[in-house]
Amino acid sequence: MPNKGWKQYERRLARALGVERIPVTGERAGADFEDGMFVYQAKKRAGQFPAYLVDWLRGIQAAGERRAPTKIGVVILQRPRALDGDALVVVSFKDWLALHGPALKCWLEAR
């Protein structure tokens, strides 16, 4: 099977977290990769992210950098009338790796 861009993306993210991509064998149940605590599904889409979401994330990242270099910006997004626990958490993958990824240094150096 050709090594498509989305598959390469899944593989890079998985390796950055110190795990391997789960092959499509019918056993992955929607998961692209997993580690000891999390199961992940990676999406690579053509087109733009919603501008407001990008602006919010950049804004809170800048606020974190102003407060202290180690502060990580996080956006929590909730739909009206939804439960608090159903809100989405948005953080850059770079920051996620800083918190959770054992292979951060190698991955960033490869970029």
C-alpha positions in Angstrom: 0.0 0.0 0.0 1.4 3.4 -0.8 2.8 5.5 2.0 0.2 8.3 1.8 0.7 11.7 3.5 -1.9 11.0 6.2 -0.2 7.7 7.0 3.2 9.3 7.3 1.6 12.0 9.6 0.2 9.3 11.9 3.5 7.5 12.0 5.4 10.7 12.8 3.0 11.6 15.6 3.1 8.1 17.1 6.9 8.0 17.0 7.1 11.4 18.6 5.2 9.9 21.5 7.5 6.9 21.6 4.9 4.4 20.2 4.1 3.0 16.8 1.2 3.5 14.5 -1.4 0.7 14.6 -1.7 -0.9 11.2 -5.2 -1.0 9.6 -6.0 -4.7 10.3 -9.6 -4.4 11.6 -8.4 -4.4 15.2 -7.7 -0.8 15.7 -11.3 0.4 16.4 -10.6 3.8 15.1 -7.4 4.3 17.0 -4.3 5.4 15.0 -1.9 4.9 17.9 -1.9 4.6 21.6 0.3 4.9 24.7 -0.1 3.8 28.3 -2.8 6.3 29.1 -4.2 7.7 25.8 -5.6 6.4 22.5 -5.2 8.8 19.6 -6.8 9.5 16.3 -4.9 11.9 14.1 -6.6 14.0 11.4 -4.8 15.8 8.5 -7.2 18.0 6.6 -6.9 20.2 3.6 -8.1 23.7 4.2 -7.9 26.1 7.1 -8.7 25.6 10.7 -11.3 28.0 12.0 -9.6 31.3 12.3 -11.1 32.0 15.7 -9.6 28.8 17.1 -6.2 29.6 15.8 -6.4 33.1 17.1 -7.5 31.9 20.5 -4.7 29.4 20.8 -2.1 31.9 19.6 -3.4 34.5 22.1 -3.3 32.2 25.1 0.1 30.9 24.1 1.4 34.5 24.0 -0.2 35.1 27.4 1.5 32.1 28.8 4.9 33.2 27.4 4.4 36.6 29.0 3.7 35.1 32.4 6.6 32.6 32.3 8.4 30.7 29.6 7.2 27.4 30.9 3.5 28.3 30.8 1.6 26.3 28.2 -1.4 27.8 26.4 -4.6 25.8 26.4 -8.0 26.5 24.9 -11.1 24.8 26.3 -14.0 25.0 24.0 -17.6 24.0 24.9 -20.8 24.0 23.0 -23.8 25.8 24.5 -25.8 23.6 26.9 -23.2 20.9 26.8 -21.7 19.3 29.9 -18.5 20.7 31.2 -16.9 17.3 30.8 -17.7 17.3 27.1 -15.7 20.4 26.3 -12.8 20.1 23.9 -9.2 20.8 24.9 -6.9 22.4 22.3 -3.2 22.6 22.7 -0.4 22.6 20.2 1.2 19.2 19.5 4.6 20.8 20.4 3.3 21.6 23.9 1.6 18.2 24.2 4.9 16.6 23.5 6.6 18.8 26.1 4.2 17.4 28.6 3.9 13.8 27.4 6.3 12.9 24.7 9.5 10.9 25.5 10.9 11.6 22.1 10.4 15.4 22.0 14.0 16.4 21.5 14.6 14.0 18.6 11.3 14.8 16.9 11.9 18.6 17.1 15.4 18.2 15.8 14.1 16.3 12.8 11.8 19.1 11.8 
